[in-house]
Amino acid sequence: MSLTAAVAQFAPSDDKAANVDVMIGLIRQAAAYGAELLVLPEYAVFTVPTMDDRFVHSAEPIVGPSVSRLVESAAESGVTVIVGVNESAEDGKIHNTLVGIQDGEVAAVYRKVHLYDAFGYQESDRVIAADPSAPQLLQVNGFTVGMQTCYDLRFPETSRVLVDAGADVIALPAEWVPGPLKEYHWNTLLRARAIENTVYVLAADQIAPAGSGNSVILDPMGIPLAALGEAADIGVARLERSRLDSVRTVNPALALRRYRVEPEA
């Protein structure tokens, strides 16, 4: 059993229609490569380099005009798509949301739990942190896919909760803000999440100016199957169930662990 998966990176702007046009092109390109699953970046519908009220003013409901266009494109191409959007919320704020698009509808939703209030950034000024909840998972060609977002990567329990719920693939859209050592952290933490959880990791980052690029598909031993640099691009790899089973036999870390993850009260 196998799953052909893709990650794509580009530089979203403040032009929502143009961003969706780019993503529709990427969906079609992924389909042409035979991909059944495509992961796109965080805040892919709208981004400006500094988080300000434009994120709020441009926000839409989950199934607003932008996501509706992506749902239509994904259905036409037969590709499951995971993408980050700024979702309208109450109190003049937004949710940083991932939508899993499958079979002509939004089939799964994840709202970011850990907000990026670090490295001089203050996401919580305009974003509502979601409470931890039971993961909404996607089933794609026999693989169970869980979702998390960007800064969540620095909290290993986020990935472990997905794996406890049955995920053997973690999709991670990001806008990994550039800065000193940031690419090093990104690459190190992604490999750690793959290795410690014995899962495939599909990480799709924005590129400059708001992101660092370096999108990657990692196997359960942390080996890159497809890796991108700093330019807009798409990477494709085949995920094999036999590889997952083999790694979990050789490295039964999940079976041997003696701790469980519980959300804070």
Backbone torsions as a table, in degrees:
resi	resn	phi	psi	omega
1	MET	NA	135.0	-178.9
2	SER	-142.7	162.1	178.2
3	LEU	-136.6	123.8	174.6
4	THR	-89.1	119.6	-173.7
5	ALA	-123.6	154.5	-179.3
6	ALA	-136.3	148.1	169.0
7	VAL	-122.3	142.5	-178.9
8	ALA	-131.8	142.7	178.1
9	GLN	-129.3	142.3	176.0
10	PHE	-158.0	-176.5	-177.7
11	ALA	-113.5	90.5	176.5
12	PRO	-61.0	149.9	-179.4
13	SER	-121.9	-164.4	177.3
14	ASP	-87.2	5.1	178.7
15	ASP	-99.1	97.2	-174.0
16	LYS	-62.8	-42.9	-178.8
17	ALA	-61.9	-41.8	179.1
18	ALA	-66.2	-39.3	177.9
19	ASN	-61.8	-43.4	178.8
20	VAL	-65.4	-38.1	175.7
21	ASP	-57.4	-44.7	178.6
22	VAL	-60.5	-44.8	-177.1
23	MET	-67.7	-35.9	175.7
24	ILE	-62.3	-40.3	175.1
25	GLY	-61.4	-39.5	179.0
26	LEU	-69.1	-37.5	176.4
27	ILE	-60.8	-45.7	179.6
28	ARG	-65.1	-38.5	178.8
29	GLN	-65.9	-42.9	178.2
30	ALA	-60.4	-43.0	179.0
31	ALA	-62.4	-39.1	178.8
32	ALA	-63.6	-30.3	177.0
33	TYR	-81.9	-1.8	179.7
34	GLY	88.8	11.2	-177.9
35	ALA	-71.8	138.6	175.0
36	GLU	-100.5	-15.8	-179.4
37	LEU	-138.8	132.8	177.3
38	LEU	-128.2	129.4	175.6
39	VAL	-108.9	126.4	180.0
40	LEU	-111.3	167.4	-172.8
41	PRO	-71.0	169.6	168.9
42	GLU	-66.4	150.7	178.6
43	TYR	47.6	40.6	-173.3
44	ALA	-75.7	-22.4	-179.8
45	VAL	-79.8	-29.4	-178.8
46	PHE	-154.8	130.4	174.9
47	THR	-149.9	138.4	162.5
48	VAL	-129.4	153.7	-171.6
49	PRO	-60.2	-30.6	179.1
50	THR	-110.9	130.2	179.3
51	MET	-72.6	115.8	179.1
52	ASP	-140.7	-168.5	-174.2
53	ASP	-64.6	-13.1	177.9
54	ARG	-63.6	-31.0	175.4
55	PHE	-62.3	-37.7	-179.9
56	VAL	-73.5	-47.7	-176.0
57	HIS	-65.5	-28.5	-178.3
58	SER	-91.1	-3.4	-174.2
59	ALA	-68.3	152.9	179.0
60	GLU	-131.8	161.3	168.2
61	PRO	-60.2	165.3	-178.0
62	ILE	-52.8	-49.3	178.8
63	VAL	-103.9	63.5	174.1
64	GLY	-90.0	-169.3	-176.4
65	PRO	-58.3	-40.9	-176.1
66	SER	-69.5	-48.6	-179.5
67	VAL	-66.1	-34.5	179.1
68	SER	-60.5	-39.5	177.4
69	ARG	-65.2	-39.4	179.0
70	LEU	-69.0	-37.5	176.1
71	VAL	-59.5	-44.9	179.8
72	GLU	-62.9	-43.9	-179.4
73	SER	-65.6	-43.4	180.0
74	ALA	-62.3	-39.9	179.0
75	ALA	-65.3	-41.9	179.1
76	GLU	-63.0	-36.2	-175.5
77	SER	-90.4	-13.4	-179.0
78	GLY	71.1	29.4	-178.1
79	VAL	-114.2	135.0	168.8
80	THR	-78.1	132.2	-173.4
81	VAL	-125.7	134.4	172.9
82	ILE	-117.6	127.0	-173.1
83	VAL	-148.2	148.4	180.0
84	GLY	-94.6	134.4	-179.1
85	VAL	-133.3	155.5	169.7
86	ASN	-93.2	108.0	-173.5
87	GLU	-93.8	131.3	179.5
88	SER	-62.2	142.5	-178.8
89	ALA	-142.0	-171.7	-177.7
90	GLU	-90.4	172.4	173.5
91	ASP	60.7	31.6	176.8
92	GLY	67.3	25.9	179.1
93	LYS	-127.3	-178.7	179.9
94	ILE	-130.7	169.3	163.4
95	HIS	-103.6	140.1	169.6
96	ASN	-89.0	104.6	-163.8
97	THR	-121.3	141.8	168.2
98	LEU	-105.7	136.5	173.7
99	VAL	-117.3	134.9	173.6
100	GLY	-101.2	113.1	-174.1
101	ILE	-101.4	125.2	-176.1
102	GLN	-154.7	137.4	175.4
103	ASP	54.1	42.1	173.9
104	GLY	76.5	20.1	178.7
105	GLU	-155.8	166.1	170.2
106	VAL	-79.9	109.0	-172.6
107	ALA	-96.0	-17.5	-179.8
108	ALA	-153.6	148.0	-178.5
109	VAL	-135.1	137.6	172.2
110	TYR	-132.9	126.6	175.3
111	ARG	-105.6	131.7	-172.1
112	LYS	-56.6	132.6	-177.9
113	VAL	-93.1	-45.6	-177.5
114	HIS	-100.7	110.1	-178.1
115	LEU	-84.8	150.5	-173.5
116	TYR	-83.9	79.3	174.3
117	ASP	-105.9	68.0	-173.1
118	ALA	-158.8	163.7	177.3
119	PHE	52.5	36.5	176.4
120	GLY	82.7	3.1	-178.7
121	TYR	-104.0	151.6	-178.7
122	GLN	-137.7	76.4	-177.4
123	GLU	-62.9	-32.2	-175.6
124	SER	-67.0	-12.4	176.2
125	ASP	-60.9	-29.1	-175.4
126	ARG	-133.1	3.3	-177.8
127	VAL	-124.6	139.4	176.2
128	ILE	-91.7	125.0	176.8
129	ALA	-74.4	129.4	177.6
130	ALA	-76.3	148.5	172.4
131	ASP	-76.1	145.0	175.6
132	PRO	-57.1	138.5	-178.9
133	SER	-148.4	171.9	179.1
134	ALA	-61.2	130.7	-177.3
135	PRO	-63.3	141.3	167.0
136	GLN	-92.5	118.2	-173.9
137	LEU	-108.1	153.8	175.3
138	LEU	-110.4	141.0	173.0
139	GLN	-104.4	118.4	-177.6
140	VAL	-129.6	106.5	176.6
141	ASN	50.8	44.8	176.3
142	GLY	86.3	-0.4	176.6
143	PHE	-108.6	141.0	178.8
144	THR	-98.7	122.7	-171.8
145	VAL	-114.3	126.3	174.1
146	GLY	-109.5	161.5	-174.2
147	MET	-125.7	141.7	169.1
148	GLN	-150.3	168.4	-169.0
149	THR	-127.7	124.2	161.6
150	CYS	41.7	-102.7	-174.1
151	TYR	-60.5	-22.9	173.0
152	ASP	-53.9	-26.2	-178.3
153	LEU	-57.6	-30.7	-178.3
154	ARG	-77.7	-0.2	-179.2
155	PHE	-121.8	95.8	-171.2
156	PRO	-60.9	-23.1	179.3
157	GLU	-65.0	-25.4	178.4
158	THR	-62.1	-45.8	177.3
159	SER	-68.1	-39.4	-177.2
160	ARG	-64.2	-35.8	176.8
161	VAL	-62.8	-39.8	177.5
162	LEU	-63.3	-42.8	-179.7
163	VAL	-66.9	-39.4	176.9
164	ASP	-61.0	-30.4	179.2
165	ALA	-82.1	-4.4	175.3
166	GLY	114.5	1.3	-178.1
167	ALA	-67.7	134.2	169.2
168	ASP	-116.1	1.9	171.6
169	VAL	-135.7	133.3	175.3
170	ILE	-113.6	122.6	175.3
171	ALA	-97.7	128.6	-173.5
172	LEU	-132.4	85.8	170.7
173	PRO	-69.5	146.3	-175.5
174	ALA	-150.7	155.5	161.6
175	GLU	-125.0	75.6	-172.7
176	TRP	-76.8	99.3	-170.9
177	VAL	-59.4	130.7	-179.6
178	PRO	-64.5	155.3	177.1
179	GLY	165.9	176.5	-179.4
180	PRO	-57.0	126.1	177.1
181	LEU	68.9	3.1	-174.0
182	LYS	-66.2	-41.3	177.7
183	GLU	-64.1	-37.5	177.5
184	TYR	-61.4	-46.5	178.5
185	HIS	-60.7	-46.9	-178.6
186	TRP	-55.6	-53.4	-176.9
187	ASN	-66.0	-38.9	-179.8
188	THR	-66.7	-47.0	-176.5
189	LEU	-68.2	-37.6	177.4
190	LEU	-61.5	-45.4	178.8
191	ARG	-63.6	-39.5	178.9
192	ALA	-61.0	-44.2	-179.4
193	ARG	-63.6	-38.7	178.0
194	ALA	-65.7	-46.6	-174.1
195	ILE	-69.6	-48.0	-174.0
196	GLU	-70.4	-25.0	-179.7
197	ASN	-103.6	-3.2	-175.3
198	THR	45.7	58.3	178.4
199	VAL	-132.9	161.0	166.8
200	TYR	-76.5	142.4	176.1
201	VAL	-123.3	126.6	177.4
202	LEU	-114.5	103.1	-173.8
203	ALA	-111.0	120.4	-178.7
204	ALA	-119.4	112.9	-176.8
205	ASP	-107.6	156.2	165.9
206	GLN	-70.4	161.1	170.9
207	ILE	-103.9	177.4	-178.2
208	ALA	-56.0	145.2	16.3
209	PRO	-90.0	-17.4	-172.4
210	ALA	-90.9	-21.3	-177.0
211	GLY	-124.3	178.5	-176.0
212	SER	-107.4	-3.4	-176.7
213	GLY	68.9	-144.1	178.8
214	ASN	61.0	35.1	174.2
215	SER	-63.3	151.3	-170.7
216	VAL	-157.9	152.2	167.6
217	ILE	-114.6	120.2	-178.1
218	LEU	-112.1	143.0	175.5
219	ASP	-88.5	176.5	-173.7
220	PRO	-67.7	-7.1	171.8
221	MET	-99.4	4.8	179.9
222	GLY	82.6	15.4	-179.0
223	ILE	-87.0	128.4	177.6
224	PRO	-68.6	124.9	174.7
225	LEU	-95.0	-27.6	173.6
226	ALA	-151.7	132.4	-176.7
227	ALA	-139.7	134.2	-179.5
228	LEU	-109.7	162.9	179.8
229	GLY	-101.7	-126.3	-174.2
230	GLU	-102.0	-6.7	-174.0
231	ALA	-99.9	159.3	174.6
232	ALA	-59.1	133.0	-173.9
233	ASP	-171.3	174.4	175.3
234	ILE	-134.7	137.6	178.5
235	GLY	-120.4	140.2	-174.6
236	VAL	-130.6	140.1	176.9
237	ALA	-151.5	158.3	177.7
238	ARG	-100.2	125.3	175.9
239	LEU	-93.5	129.6	-175.5
240	GLU	-111.8	129.3	176.4
241	ARG	-63.2	-35.7	-180.0
242	SER	-63.6	-36.8	177.9
243	ARG	-66.2	-43.6	178.6
244	LEU	-60.2	-47.1	-179.4
245	ASP	-64.2	-40.3	-179.3
246	SER	-64.0	-45.1	-179.9
247	VAL	-62.9	-41.5	-178.3
248	ARG	-71.4	-19.6	172.6
249	THR	-77.8	-44.6	-179.8
250	VAL	-70.0	-39.1	-177.3
251	ASN	-125.1	80.4	-175.7
252	PRO	-81.2	48.0	-174.4
253	ALA	-60.9	-37.7	-178.6
254	LEU	-66.1	-37.8	-179.9
255	ALA	-73.4	-29.9	-174.7
256	LEU	-89.0	-13.5	-174.9
257	ARG	-66.5	156.6	-175.2
258	ARG	-126.2	16.9	176.7
259	TYR	-128.6	154.4	173.7
260	ARG	-124.4	157.9	-178.7
261	VAL	-98.7	131.3	175.4
262	GLU	-127.8	138.1	178.4
263	PRO	-68.6	153.4	175.0
264	GLU	-68.2	148.2	178.9
265	ALA	-68.7	NA	NA
